[in-house]
Amino acid sequence: MCPPTHFEVTYSINPWMDPTKPVDLPLALAQWEDLRDRYRALGHTVELLDPVPGLPDMVYAANGATVVGGRVLGARFAHPERSAEAVAHLEWFRRNGYPDADVRVPEHVNEGEGDFAVTASWILAGQGFRSSPLSHGEAQEFFGRPVIGLELVDPRYYHLDTALCVLDDARDEIMYFPDAFSPGSRAVLKRLFPDALLVPAPDAAVLGLNAVSDGRHVLLPQAAVGLFEPLRALGFEPVGMDLGELLKGGGSVKCCTQELRAAQEQPAAQGGASPVGPDRTA
């Protein structure tokens, strides 16, 4: 995670960003700290990336890289306003003991976990607004996992993590908003995830899918009120978070969280949600 020390909205690179709406920076920082503290209270380790002046979107740490099995695929941002963030992320990994052989500078545009979602069987990969479809093959070769391309068609859902959330990465369990995807991609999702939770438009419209699940707790925007009971019915514990100031930049819980997936993941418990412990790192 990266604190929103320099967060502001002075340009617009997605439909959520309006430079005429001022940001309450102390409130943004308090909301971000609440999310950080909630992770820690749930037993997770939170590593911090130092914010860089002039890079207001660094708070959206999910976009800086994708980490699977201890290997790091860096980001290459579509917009020049964010391009320097990629360097800061890769420097953090190198300083923190990730071997050079396991850290890749990408050839093609990808925006990290904004457009890559990791399940037990696949890496789901968004395209259409930011990440290049060429990045999908690059990720597949680097991680050695099958990558499933998904076409996003609504500019409000410009990243995959605004339209789809992995609920349990040990069981290929997801939720998603069908209308954010092309007809062919909807058909693929239905085939791969026939039991997925389909999210209605009002909850998607408040970025309810920009959520993080540890297999038991689902941290999501508190405004997505229609998701709380369906998640409980599936055995999850929804945790509502208020990140209203950070929503002004087009992000919420997931955008602020990059998951550091280690080489060895705990297996899922039989007959219930995945175990949660301090080995899970955000």
N, C-alpha and C positions, 0 to 999 in steps of 0.2 A: 504494500500500500504506500501511497505517497500523499502527504498532507497537502491541503489546498492553500498553502501559504501565499501563492501568487495567482490564485484563481480569480478570473474575471471573464466577462464575455464582451470582447471588443471586435469580434468578427463573427461571421456566420458560415459554418461549413456543414450544418445539418438543420432541418426544419425547426428544431427545438431552440436554437440559439437566436436571441434577439438582442443586439447590442444596445437597444434603447431601454432595456429593463435592467436596472442596476442590481448588482450582487451585494448581498449583506455578507461580507467576508467573515466577521466574527461568528455569525450564525452558521455559515457553511463549515467553518472549522469545528464548531461544536457538534454539528450533525455528523461530520466525518469521524470525530473522536468517539461519538456514541457507537458508531459502527465498529471501529477498531476495538473498543472496550468490550463490545458484545462478543466479538470473535474470541477474545482472550477469556471471557467468562465461560464460554462454551468449551474451553480446553485447547484452543488452537494457538499456534505460534504465529505472530505477525511480524514479518520483517519490513523494515522501512526503507524506502528510496528517498534520498534527499531531493527536495524540489529545486528547480533551476529557475532563476529570474528570467522572465521573458517567455516562459513555456507554461501558460496558464492551464493547459489541459493535461498536465502530468498527473493530476489527481486521478484521472481515469487510467489507473495502472494496468488494467486488464489488457489494454491495447499494445503494450510495449513488448510482449513476447508470448510464446506458448511453450510450456514446459511439460514434457511427457517422459516418464521413466528416467528422470534426471537429465534429459537432453533438452537443449534450449534452441528453439528457432526464433531468431529475432524478428522484429517488425521492420517493414518498409512502408512508411505512411503515404497515403494518396495525396494529402495536401501539404504544401510546403510549411504551413504554420506549425505543423507537428513533427516535421522530419527529424529535428535534433533530439527528440525524445528517445528515438531508437538507440542512439549512441549512449545516452545516460543509462538505459536499461542494460545494454550489453556490458558496459563497464561495471555495473553492480554485480552481475553474475561472475565476471572474471575476478573481481576483488573478493568474492565470497566463495572461492574454491572450486568453481565449475571448470573442468579442464577445457582447454581450447578445442580439443577434438569433439567435445560435446556442445559447443556453442557455435551456431551457424549464423553468419550474416546472410540474409536472404537475397536472392536475385530478383524476385518478383514481389509486387506490392501485396502485402498482407498486413492486417492490423490486429495481430495477436489474437487473444481470446475474444476480441470483438467479433471475429468471424470464424474462429475455430472453437468447437465444443467437443469435449472428449467424453465418450461413453466407453463401456467395457469392450465393445466390438469394433467401434468405428471412431473416426474423427469426422464430425459433421462440419462442413465448410461453406460459409456464406459467400455469395458473389452478387454483383449487380449494382452496387453503389460504391464500395470501397475496395475490397480485396480482389485481386485479379484471379481469374480461374486458373492461370498458370501456377499460382502459388499452391494449388491443391496437389498437383503432381510433385512439387518440391517438398511439401510436407510429408507426403506418402513415402517418398524415397528416404527422407531423413529419419522419420520416426518408425518406418517399417510397419505401419498400420494402414488398413484401407481407409481412404478418404472419400466421403460422399458429398458431392457438390449439390448445393441448394440455392436456387435463384430467388432473390428477394425482389419484390416488385413495388412496394410502397415506400416512398422516401422517408416517411416517419419512422420506419423500421429499417434503418440504413445499415445496421450491423446485425449479425445473427443473434447476438446476445440481447437484442431488444425484442426478438420474436420467438425465441426458443430458450428453454432452460433445462439443463440436465438435473433431474431430481435424485437419481441414484446411479452413479457411474459404474457400479458393480453389477447392475441389473438392466442396463439399457433402458432406464425409465426416464421419460422426459415429459414436459408440457410445452405446448406451442400454440401460436395464433395462426390458424390456417390461412387467413386472408393476406398475410404478409408474404406468402410464397406463390410462385407460379403454379399453374395446374399440374405440370409434370412433377414439380418438387413436392406438392401436396400428396400426390399419388405415391411417391417414394417414401415419404414420412409415414403414410398410412400403412404401407407394406412392411416397413421396418419396425414400426412402433404401433401396432394395432390397438394397444391398450393405453396409449398416451392420453394425458389430460388435455382436452381442447379448451383453450382459454377464450372467453367471450371478448368482444370488442371493447367494452368499457374498461375491463381490467388491463387489456393490452395497451389501451390509450394512455394510461398513467404509468407506463413502463413496468407493469406488474411482472413481466417476464425477465426483467433485468434483475435477476435474483441469484442467490447463491445457496446451494443445498450441500450439507455435509453427509447426506444420506438419512438424516433424522430431522434436523432443524432446517427450515427453509427461511432464510432472511430475505424479505421482499419489501417493496414500497408499501407503506401502511394504507395508501389510498386504494390499493387493489383489493377491496373488501370482498369481492365475489370469489376470491380464491381461497380464503381461509378455511371454509367448511369443506370444500372438495379436497383440499390438501389433508385436512384432518381425517377425512374418510379413507384416504389412502395410507394412513399411518404416519404421516409427517406432522411435525410441530411448526406451524408458521410463526414467524417472528416479524412483526411489522416494524419497519424503520422509516423515519422521516428524513429524507435527503432532498427536501424541496428546493433548497438553494442550488444544489449540484444538478438538479434536473434542468436548471436553466441552461446548462451546457450540453444537455442531451444525454445525461447518464444518471445511473442510480447505483444500487448495491453492487451489481456485478461489474459495472464499469470501473468501480473503485477497487476491485479485488482481482489480483492475478494469482492463480493457484500454482504453487510450486510442487508439482507431482514428483515424488521421489522415485528412485529405481524400484523400490519394493513397496507396494501398497498392501494394506491389511485386506484380507478377504472379507467379503460380506458375511454377516451372521446368517445362519439358516433360519428361515421362517420369520424374519423381521428386517428392520432397516439396518443399514451399515453401521458398525460401531464407530464411535467418535472418540478421538483421543488426541493427546498433544502432538502426535506425529503428523497430523494434518496441518499443513502450513499454507497461509495465505500471503 
